[in-house]
Amino acid sequence: MNKYEEKLLKVIGDPVEFISRLYIVGKNGRKIKLKPNAEQLTMLDALLKDEDTLVLKGRQIGSSTIVSAYLFWKWYTSSEPITIAILSHKLNSSKHLLSIHRTFYDNLPDFLKRPLQTDNTTCMSFEDSGASLIAVSAEGKGGLRSFTCSYLHISEYAFAPNPEELKATALSALNDGQLIIETTANYFNDAMHQEIMRHENGTAKWNYLFFPWFSHKDYSSEIPEEEHFILNDYETQLQIKYGLTLEQLYWRRTKEQKLGSKEKFRREYPSSIDDAYAISGNTYLTGEDFENVSVLQIDPKGTTVFDDCNKDDVYAIGVDVAAGVKRDFSVICVVSKLTYQPVLIWRCNETSPVVLAERIVDIAIDYNNALVLVESNNFGNVVLNEMRHMGYYNIWKEDGKDWITTRKSKTAMFENLKEVIQRGYIQILDNITYSELRAITVSDKGDIELKEIGGAHSDNAVSLALAYMALEKVRVSVRSFLPDWVKAKRSQKIINYAGISAASKRRY
C-alpha cells in the first residue's frame, strides 16, 4: 500500500476528515463543501458515542445536515448489510433527507463511488456490502414494522401529528441500534418537551443536546460607528446572565426588530429551553409568570429538602395520593407561611396509601405539626382514615368536610396558586413541578386541563396547589416575624413601664 492509499484510508476512517470533504447544497443553491461549525462538531462527538441522541435545536445550526453526514459515513464505511432508516410522519420529508445523502454520494470522487444496487427516491444500497439507506413514513403501509434497522433518524419530531406513534414505530424497528431525534420546539409540553422532561427526571436515558443562539459564531454583528448602541434593561440582564458581547446583543436586537417581537425571537433563537417554549398558546401559566422563579433540579423519587423547619414558623402540606402501583406518583409538598416558599417535596409511585399516611404524619410532625390537606377522592380517604387512626388531627376541613376535588374546587385551588405565582411570592420550584405547571392548559370551555409529563399526571402541581390552599388557613404569631433584638427590646420596654406590679395583675 502506497502513501496515497494510506492517506485515503485514514481520511475515510476519520469521520471528521471524511465529512469535511462532503458536498452540500448551500443557501444560494450552489454546491459547497460541508465545513462543520462548532455546534455540528459537538453533535458529531455526541453521535460517535453510539448512544440514543436527542437534539433540541435553534434555527439554522445544520443539525439535520450533520446527522445525515454522520449516517452517510456509517453507511459508506460499513462492511455489513446494515439498514439506516430516515423516518418522518410524511414520506416527502423523509425523501428530502435522503436527497441530502444522494448529494453526498453524487459528489464523491468517481473512484470512491462504489456501485449501487438500488438507487431511487426511497432507497440507496451498495452492491458490495448490501448496506442500505431508506426513507420511510409512519403513515405508510407497514411502516418500519416489516424489518429492522441499525440506525434511525427522526427529524422535526415535535411537529409530527402523532409523535408517540412515530417513536413507537421507530423503537419497534430498531435492533439494539441508535435512535437520533432532532427538532425545533413546537409548543410547551409537545412530544419533544416531554422527552426532555423524561430525560431530566431520570425516567428516560438520552444523550441530550441543546444549542442556545449565542453559541453560533455567525450570530454576531459589528456595530456601525455612527450608531449609538445603548443596552436596554432586558439586554443588560441577558448580557450578565449569559456573558454576551455587545456585538452579539446588537445582532440580537436587529434580528428581533426584523421578527417583530421579543417573544418571536425567543422562540426562533432560544437562549434556554424556557425560551424555546416561550410562546404560551392556551397554556394556563406563561413563561413570564416564572421569570423570578429559580428552578432547582431534584431526584424523581424520594425526599428533597429546600429548607429545614423553623421553630417560629408554621407550615401547610398538600398531598396528591396515588395507588402506589408504579404509575402515578404520590406527592407531599410542604410550604412555609413565613417565606411562602416550598420547603420540602417527597414523591414516590411505589408507596401504598397506608404507608403514605405514616410518611405524611412523620413529615407533618417534623414541620411543627403542619396543617395537612389531602384530597379525599379515591385513595385519599384511606390516607385520611389512617392518619386519624394514628392520632393526627391537624387536617384541613371546610364546614366539617374533607377536601374533594371537583371541577369547581380544582379551578379554585389553581386560581389561588396562579395568583401566588403571578404576585411573585414563589421564588423557588423544583424542575418537575415547574414543568407540570407550565404544561397546564385551558380548554375551549374554560376548563383547567392537567397533562401527563414523564409518566406522571401533574401530581407535583396538584400537591403544590393543595398546599397553598391549606396555607390560607394557617396563621403565624406577629412575634414570629420580629428579630430577637426587637423582641428583647419590646420586653424590656414593658418591664420598664409596668415594673414589678405587672406580675401581680396576671390572671394565672
C-alpha positions in Angstrom: 0.0 0.0 0.0 1.5 3.4 -1.0 1.3 6.6 1.0 -1.6 7.9 -1.1 -3.7 4.9 -0.3 -2.7 5.0 3.4 -3.8 8.7 3.5 -7.1 7.9 1.7 -7.9 5.1 4.1 -7.1 7.4 7.0 -9.5 10.0 5.7 -12.3 7.5 5.2 -11.8 6.1 8.6 -11.9 9.5 10.3 -15.5 10.8 10.5 -14.4 14.5 10.8 -12.0 14.3 7.9 -14.5 12.3 5.8 -17.5 14.6 6.5 -15.4 17.8 5.9 -14.9 16.6 2.3 -18.6 16.0 1.5 -20.6 18.5 -0.5 -24.0 20.0 0.3 -26.3 22.5 -1.4 -25.7 25.9 0.0 -28.3 28.7 0.7 -27.6 30.1 -2.8 -28.4 26.8 -4.4 -24.7 26.1 -5.3 -22.8 23.0 -4.1 -20.3 23.8 -1.4 -18.1 21.7 0.9 -19.6 20.8 4.2 -17.4 22.6 6.8 -18.9 21.6 10.2 -19.4 24.5 12.6 -18.8 24.3 16.3 -22.3 23.1 17.1 -22.1 20.4 14.4 -18.8 19.2 15.7 -20.3 18.9 19.2 -23.2 17.0 17.8 -20.8 14.7 15.9 -18.8 14.0 19.0 -22.1 13.0 20.7 -23.3 10.8 17.9 -20.0 9.0 17.8 -20.7 7.7 21.3 -23.3 5.5 19.6 -25.9 6.4 22.1 -29.6 7.4 21.6 -29.4 11.2 21.0 -31.9 13.9 21.5 -31.3 17.4 20.0 -33.4 20.5 20.7 -32.1 22.8 18.0 -32.4 26.5 17.2 -32.7 27.7 13.7 -30.1 27.1 11.0 -27.4 25.3 13.0 -27.5 22.5 10.5 -28.4 19.6 12.8 -30.2 17.6 10.0 -27.2 18.0 7.8 -24.6 16.8 10.3 -26.8 13.9 11.4 -27.2 12.9 7.7 -23.4 13.3 7.2 -22.7 11.0 10.2 -25.1 8.4 9.0 -23.7 8.6 5.5 -20.3 7.9 6.9 -21.7 4.9 8.8 -23.4 3.7 5.6 -20.3 4.2 3.4 -17.8 2.6 5.8 -19.9 -0.4 6.8 -18.9 -3.8 5.6 -22.1 -5.3 6.8 -25.6 -5.2 5.3 -26.9 -2.6 7.8 -30.0 -0.6 7.3 -30.1 3.1 8.1 -33.7 4.5 8.2 -34.9 8.1 7.9 -38.3 8.3 9.4 -40.9 11.0 9.3 -44.7 11.4 9.6 -44.7 12.4 5.9 -42.8 10.4 3.2 -41.9 13.6 1.4 -40.0 14.8 4.5 -38.0 11.5 4.6 -37.3 11.7 0.8 -35.9 15.2 1.3 -33.4 14.0 3.9 -32.5 11.1 1.7 -31.8 13.6 -1.1 -29.0 15.1 1.2 -27.4 11.6 1.2 -27.7 11.5 -2.6 -25.9 14.8 -2.9 -23.1 13.4 -0.7 -22.8 10.4 -2.9 -23.1 12.1 -6.3 -20.3 14.5 -5.4 -17.8 11.9 -4.2 -14.7 11.5 -6.5 -15.6 9.0 -9.2 -13.1 6.4 -7.9 -14.9 6.4 -4.5 -18.4 5.9 -5.9 -18.9 2.2 -5.2 -21.7 0.7 -7.4 -25.2 1.0 -6.1 -27.5 -2.0 -6.2 -30.6 0.2 -5.5 -30.9 3.9 -6.3 -34.3 5.5 -6.2 -36.2 8.2 -4.2 -36.7 5.9 -1.2 -33.7 3.7 -1.1 -29.9 3.6 -1.8 -27.9 0.4 -1.3 -24.4 -0.8 -2.1 -23.7 -3.8 -4.3 -20.7 -5.0 -2.2 -21.8 -4.6 1.4 -25.6 -4.5 0.9 -25.8 -1.6 3.3 -28.9 0.4 2.7 -30.3 3.9 3.3 -34.1 4.1 3.3 -36.7 6.8 3.5 -39.9 5.7 5.2 -43.1 7.2 6.6 -45.0 6.2 9.7 -48.1 6.6 7.6 -47.0 4.0 5.0 -48.5 0.6 5.0 -46.4 -1.5 7.4 -44.1 1.5 8.0 -40.9 0.1 9.6 -42.7 -2.9 11.1 -41.7 -5.3 8.4 -38.0 -5.1 9.0 -35.3 -3.9 11.4 -32.6 -1.2 11.2 -29.4 -0.4 12.9 -29.7 3.4 12.9 -32.8 5.6 12.7 -33.1 9.3 12.2 -36.2 11.3 13.1 -36.2 15.0 12.1 -38.7 17.7 13.4 -40.2 15.2 15.8 -42.2 17.8 17.7 -44.2 18.7 14.5 -45.4 15.1 13.8 -49.2 14.7 14.1 -48.8 11.6 16.2 -45.3 11.7 17.6 -45.7 9.0 20.2 -46.8 6.6 17.5 -43.8 7.7 15.4 -41.5 6.9 18.3 -43.2 3.6 18.9 -42.7 2.7 15.3 -39.0 3.6 15.5 -38.4 1.6 18.6 -40.1 -1.5 17.3 -37.8 -1.4 14.2 -34.5 -0.7 15.9 -32.4 -3.8 16.6 -30.4 -2.5 19.5 -29.4 0.3 17.3 -29.0 4.1 17.6 -32.0 6.4 17.6 -31.4 10.0 16.7 -34.2 12.6 17.2 -33.6 16.3 16.3 -36.2 19.0 16.2 -37.0 22.6 16.9 -39.6 23.3 19.6 -43.3 23.4 18.7 -45.3 24.2 21.8 -44.9 23.7 25.5 -45.4 20.1 26.5 -45.1 18.9 22.9 -43.6 15.5 22.3 -40.0 16.8 22.3 -40.5 18.7 25.6 -41.9 15.5 27.2 -38.8 13.6 26.1 -36.6 16.3 27.6 -38.6 16.1 30.9 -38.3 12.3 31.0 -34.6 12.7 30.5 -34.3 15.3 33.2 -36.4 13.4 35.8 -34.5 10.2 35.1 -37.2 8.1 33.5 -35.6 8.1 30.1 -31.9 7.9 29.1 -30.8 10.2 26.3 -27.6 11.8 25.1 -29.3 15.2 25.2 -28.0 18.3 23.4 -29.3 21.9 23.3 -27.7 24.8 21.5 -28.5 28.4 22.5 -28.4 31.0 19.8 -25.3 32.7 21.2 -23.2 29.6 20.7 -23.4 30.1 17.0 -20.4 32.2 15.9 -22.2 33.8 13.0 -24.9 35.4 15.3 -22.8 38.5 15.9 -22.6 41.8 14.1 -20.3 44.7 14.1 -21.8 47.9 15.5 -21.8 50.8 13.0 -19.6 53.7 14.2 -22.4 56.2 13.7 -24.9 54.2 15.8 -25.2 54.9 19.5 -25.9 51.4 20.7 -27.1 51.5 24.3 -28.4 48.4 26.0 -31.9 48.4 27.5 -32.7 46.8 30.8 -33.6 43.4 29.3 -30.5 43.3 27.1 -28.4 44.2 30.2 -29.9 41.2 32.0 -29.1 38.9 29.1 -25.5 40.2 29.0 -25.0 39.5 32.6 -26.8 36.1 32.6 -25.1 34.7 29.5 -21.9 36.7 29.3 -22.8 38.1 25.8 -20.7 40.6 23.9 -22.1 43.9 22.5 -21.8 42.5 19.0 -24.0 39.6 19.9 -26.5 41.8 21.5 -26.5 44.1 18.5 -27.1 41.2 16.2 -29.9 40.1 18.6 -31.6 43.5 18.5 -31.6 43.8 14.7 -32.9 40.3 14.3 -35.6 40.9 16.9 -36.7 44.1 15.0 -37.0 42.0 11.8 -39.1 39.4 13.5 -41.3 42.0 15.1 -41.2 41.0 18.8 -39.1 39.7 21.7 -41.3 36.6 22.0 -40.8 35.6 18.4 -37.0 36.0 18.8 -37.0 33.8 21.9 -38.9 31.1 20.0 -36.8 31.2 16.9 -33.4 31.8 18.6 -33.7 30.4 22.1 -31.2 31.1 24.9 -32.7 28.3 27.0 -35.3 25.6 26.9 -37.7 28.0 28.5 -37.1 30.4 25.6 -37.7 27.6 23.1 -41.1 27.1 24.7 -41.8 30.7 25.5 -45.0 31.2 23.3 -47.8 30.2 25.5 -50.8 29.4 23.3 -53.6 28.1 25.5 -51.2 27.4 28.5 -52.6 28.4 31.9 -49.3 30.0 33.1 -46.9 31.7 30.8 -43.1 31.8 30.9 -43.2 35.4 32.1 -45.1 34.3 35.2 -42.0 32.4 36.3 -39.3 35.0 35.4 -38.4 35.5 39.1 -38.5 31.8 39.9 -35.3 29.7 40.4 -35.8 26.2 39.1 -33.9 23.5 41.1 -33.1 20.0 39.9 -34.4 17.2 42.1 -34.3 13.4 42.1 -37.5 12.0 40.6 -38.1 9.9 43.7 -37.6 10.4 47.4 -37.3 13.5 49.6 -35.9 16.9 48.7 -35.5 19.4 51.5 -35.2 23.1 50.4 -35.2 24.5 54.0 -35.2 23.0 57.4 -38.0 23.6 59.9 -38.0 27.0 61.7 -39.4 26.7 65.2 -41.1 30.1 64.8 -42.7 29.2 61.5 -46.0 27.4 60.7 -46.4 25.1 57.7 -49.0 23.7 55.4 -48.9 20.4 53.5 -50.6 19.4 50.3 -50.8 15.7 49.3 -51.7 14.2 46.0 -52.5 10.5 46.5 -51.8 7.6 44.1 -52.3 3.9 44.4 -48.6 3.1 44.7 -48.5 0.7 41.9 -45.6 2.3 39.9 -47.8 4.5 37.8 -48.9 7.9 39.1 -46.9 9.5 41.9 -48.0 10.2 45.5 -46.5 13.6 46.3 -46.2 15.5 49.6 -45.4 19.2 49.4 -44.6 21.4 52.5 -44.8 25.2 52.3 -43.8 27.9 54.8 -46.1 30.6 56.0 -43.3 32.9 56.8 -41.5 32.7 53.5 -44.3 31.4 51.3 -41.7 29.0 49.7 -41.9 25.3 49.3 -39.5 23.8 51.8 -39.8 20.0 51.2 -41.1 17.8 48.5 -41.5 14.0 48.6 -42.6 11.8 45.7 -42.9 8.1 45.1 -45.0 5.8 42.9 -44.5 2.7 44.9 -45.9 3.6 48.3 -49.3 2.3 49.4 -51.9 4.7 50.8 -51.5 3.2 54.3 -47.7 3.7 54.3 -48.1 7.1 52.7 -50.2 8.2 55.7 -47.3 7.3 58.0 -44.9 9.3 55.8 -47.2 12.3 55.9 -47.6 12.2 59.7 -43.8 11.9 60.2 -43.2 15.0 57.9 -46.0 17.0 59.4 -44.7 16.4 63.0 -41.2 17.4 61.8 -42.6 20.7 60.5 -44.3 21.9 63.7 -47.4 19.8 63.3 -48.3 21.3 59.9 -51.8 21.6 58.7 -52.4 18.8 56.1 -54.7 18.9 53.1 -55.3 15.6 51.5 -57.9 15.3 48.7 -60.5 12.7 49.8 -61.1 11.4 46.3 -60.4 7.7 45.7 -57.3 6.6 47.8 -57.3 9.8 49.7 -60.0 8.5 52.1 -57.7 5.6 53.0 -54.9 8.0 53.8 -57.2 10.3 55.9 -58.6 7.5 57.9 -55.2 6.1 58.6 -53.8 9.5 59.7 -56.7 9.9 62.2 -56.3 6.3 63.4 -52.6 7.3 64.1 -53.9 10.2 66.2 -53.0 13.1 63.8 -55.9 15.5 63.6 -54.4 18.8 62.2 -56.1 18.1 58.9 -57.8 20.6 56.7 -61.6 20.8 56.7 -64.1 23.2 55.4 -67.5 23.3 57.1 -66.6 20.0 58.7 -65.9 18.3 55.4 -62.6 17.0 53.9 -61.4 18.3 50.5 -63.0 16.8 47.4 -61.5 17.8 44.1 -64.3 18.8 41.7 -64.3 20.9 38.6 -65.1 23.9 40.8 -62.6 23.2 43.6 -59.8 22.4 41.1 -60.4 25.8 39.5 -60.3 27.4 42.9 -57.1 25.8 44.0 -55.3 26.6 40.8 -56.6 30.1 40.6 -55.2 30.6 44.1 -51.9 29.1 43.1 -51.8 31.2 39.9 -52.2 34.4 42.0 -49.4 33.4 44.3 -47.1 32.8 41.4 -48.0 35.9 39.5 -47.6 38.1 42.6 -44.0 36.8 42.8 -44.4 35.2 46.2 -42.9 31.9 45.0 -39.2 32.2 44.3 -38.1 28.5 44.1 -39.6 25.4 42.4 -38.3 22.0 41.6 -37.9 21.2 37.9 -40.7 18.6 37.9 -43.3 20.9 39.5 -42.3 23.7 37.2 -42.7 21.6 34.1 -46.1 20.3 35.2 -47.3 23.9 35.9 -46.1 25.1 32.5 -47.9 22.3 30.8 -51.4 23.1 32.3 -53.8 24.3 29.6 -57.2 25.8 29.4 -59.8 24.1 27.2 -62.2 25.9 24.8 -64.8 25.5 27.6 -62.6 27.2 30.1 -61.7 24.0 32.0 -58.2 23.6 33.5 -56.6 20.6 31.9 -53.6 18.7 33.6 -51.1 17.0 31.3 -49.1 13.8 31.6 -45.3 14.5 31.7 -42.7 11.8 32.2 -45.3 9.3 33.3 -46.9 11.5 35.9 -50.3 13.3 35.7 -49.3 16.7 37.2 -49.0 15.1 40.7 -46.5 17.7 41.9 -48.6 20.6 40.6 -51.7 19.3 42.4 -49.9 18.8 45.7 -48.4 22.3 45.5 -51.9 23.8 44.7 -53.4 21.9 47.7 -50.5 23.1 49.9 -51.2 26.8 49.2 -54.9 26.3 49.7 -54.1 24.9 53.2 -51.7 27.8 53.8 -54.6 30.2 53.6 -55.9 28.7 56.9 -52.7 28.9 59.0 -51.5 31.9 60.9 -48.1 33.0 62.2 -47.8 34.9 65.5 -46.9 38.5 64.9 -44.0 38.0 67.3 -42.5 35.3 65.0 -41.8 38.0 62.4 -39.7 40.1 64.8 -36.0 39.7 65.1 -34.8 38.6 68.5 -33.3 42.0 69.4 -36.6 43.7 68.7 -38.4 41.2 70.9 -35.9 41.7 73.7 -36.2 45.5 73.4 -40.0 45.3 73.5 -39.9 43.0 76.6 -37.6 45.4 78.4 -39.9 48.3 77.5 -42.9 46.5 79.0 -40.9 45.8 82.2 -39.7 49.4 82.5 -43.3 50.7 82.0 -45.1 48.2 84.3 -42.5 47.5 86.9 -42.9 44.8 89.5 -46.6 45.3 89.7 -47.2 43.8 86.3 -46.7 40.3 87.8 -49.5 40.8 90.3 -52.0 41.5 87.5 -51.6 38.2 85.7 -54.7 36.0 85.7 -52.9 32.6 86.2 
